[in-house]
Amino acid sequence: MIDFHIHSTFSDGELIPAEIIRRAESIGYKALAITDHADHSNIDLIIPRIVKVFKKIQPYTKVVLIPGIELTHVPPEVIPELAKEARKLGAKIIVVHGETLVEPVKKGTNASAIQSDIDILAHPGLLSVEEVKEASNRGIYLEITARKGHSLSNGHVAKLAFKYSAKLVINTDSHSPGDLISKEFAVKILKGAGLSDAEVKVVFKNMEDIVRGKIK
């Protein structure tokens, strides 16, 4: 399993980074990113600490560790500048908390995120055809999620992504130990979203491509 959307005690997760890494390793994870929730108030606190702990732990684990952040509930207008700040601070994976069906994310977040220097638009809800096309053009990955509630729009996201050649990833949006999943369970989630066996393989290749690109 590869997972680019995990939360630690630096935001609303239950585990410190070291325990996340060990638990993920024990169930076969190959790579992960910790992407805690951030806005202007805490981004400069979280990213340097994730970078530091990953540097300390990486020599002792086979799991590829990629520092990241999730820009969450920030006004759409400031997503571009906050993404730039995240890059400067050392985030290699930038996730934006998309317009999920189960939270009051401000309208325009999906569109602004896709126009910014980010990697993944998480649980984007009922994103539009135009947004999917733009994500495809800009190489922004759309997320299929294992998280309850957020997963309600997985089928919509998957259908439009393959119709308009946007790239998909599957993440857990983990907040607690039980949220981490095996690759086998991830396959079931993707098939539940309507993907064929061949399309499932494409998603996992996308994940592997991201890892290769981020560890150069």
N, C-alpha and C positions, 0 to 999 in steps of 0.2 A: 504493500500500500504506500502511496505517496499522498500527502495531505498538506495543502497550503493555507489552511484556515483553522487555527487552534488558539484558544485563549488560556492565559495563565493567571496567576494571582496579581500580575501587573494591571489587570483590568478586572473582569468579573469571572475569571476561571477559578477552579478550586485547587489546582496544583501549581507548585513552583516549576520552573522550566526543567530542572534536573529530573523530577519525577515524571513529567510528561515524556521526556526523551526515553527514560528507562522503560516506562509502560508501553510506549509505542514500539520500541525495539523488541520487547518480549513477545509481541504479537505479529512481528514480521514487517514492520515499517521499513522502507528503504530511504525515505527522505521526508522531511517535514519543515514547515515554517510556523513559528509562533507569531500570530498577528493580532495583538491585543487592541482593544478599542481605543481610539485616540481622537482628540481634537487639539485645538491650540493650547489647551491647558496642560497637557501631559505628554505630548509627542516627543519633546526633548528629554523627558525623563525615561520613557519606555525604550525607545530604540537603542540608545547607547548601552543600556543594561542588557538587552537581549543580545546585542553584538558581543558584549563582554563575556556573558555566560556561554555563548556558543563557541567562542574562541577557546575557552577553558575546557569545555567538554568534548569538542570535536575529536581531539586525538584519542579519546577513549571509547568512542562508539562508531559503529559501522553506518549508523543513520546519517545521511547528509543533512546538515542543519543550515537552514536559510533564514536569516533574520528578516522579519517583516512587520507590518502594521495594518490595522484596519481602520480607515477613516470612517467615523460613525456619526450619523445624524448632524454633520456639519452643514451649513448652508451651501447649496449647490454652487453659489458664486465663488466660494473660497476653496473649493476642492482643488483646482489647478495649482494654487500657490502652496497649499498644504502638502500636496503630492511632491512638489519640488523640494520642500523642506525635508520631507521624509527621505528622499533620495540623498540629500546632503548629509543627513544624520546616519546613513548606512543601511536603510531598508532596501533589501533586494527584491522583496515581494511586497507590492502595495495592493491591498484589497480595499475596495470601497463597499460599504454597507448599502446595498441596493434597495429598491423600492418594494421590499417584501410585502406580501399581502397581510401580514399579521402585526405590523408596526407602523406608526404614523410617520414614515420617512417622507421628507418634503418632496413634492413633485418637482421634477427637474434634476433630481440627483442622478438618475441613470444617464441622462443625456450629458450632464456635466462631467461625470466620471469617464465616460467614453471619449470625451474630448481632452482628457488629461493624461499625464504620464503615469499611468497605473498599469497593473498587470491583470487583475481579475475583478470583475463586477460580480459581487456575491448576491445570491438569492434575489435576482432582479425583478421578481414578480411578473406582472403582465407587461413586460417591455414591448415596445412597438416594433413594427417591421423596420422602420427607419433607423431605430437604435441598433437593431441587430445588424443591419447592413453596415452601419458606421463602425460597429465593433469589429466586424469582419475586415473592413478596409484598414482599420488601425491596429489590428492584431491584438485586440483586447479579448481575453478569455471570459466566457460566461460560465457561471457556476451552476452545476447540479449539486444539490445539497442533501446530506443525510439528516439534517436537523429537522425535528418535528415543527410543524407550522410553516417554516420557511420552505419546506419541500412541497407545499401545496401547488406551486406553479412549475414544478420540474418538467411536467409534460409539455407545457406551453413553451418553456425555454428550449427544451430539446428539439421540439418540432421546428421552431423557427431557426434555430442555429444550423441544423442540417439543411434546411431549405435554402438558406442564404449564405452558407459556407462560413459561418462564424465558428470559432473553436470553443470546445467545451472542456471543462475539468470537473472532477467530482471531489468535493471536500466535506469534512464532517462538521465544521463550525463547533468543535468540541469545547465544552466548558467544564466537564467532569470526566472522571476515569471511564465511565461506561459509555461515553460518546465516541471513543476511538473504535474503529471498525477494521475488520479484515478486508483484504482485497476481494475475497469471495462474496462478502456481504455488499461491498461496493458494486460488484457486478449485478447483483440482484436489484439494487436501487436504480442503476442505469437501465436495466431491462424493464423495470417498473415504470420508468419515464418514457418507455416506448422505443428504446434503442435496440437495434439488431445486434447479433454477435459481432459482425464486422464493425459496426459503429462503436460498440464498446471498446474494441481494440484501438480504434482511432483515439478515443478519449484517453486511454492509458498511455498511448504514444505521445499525445499532447503533454501529459504530465512529465514524462521522461524527457521530452524536449526542453521543457521549462527548467528542469533540474540541470541539464547539461549547460544550458545557457547561463544559468546563475552561478555556476561554480567555475567558470572560466577564469 
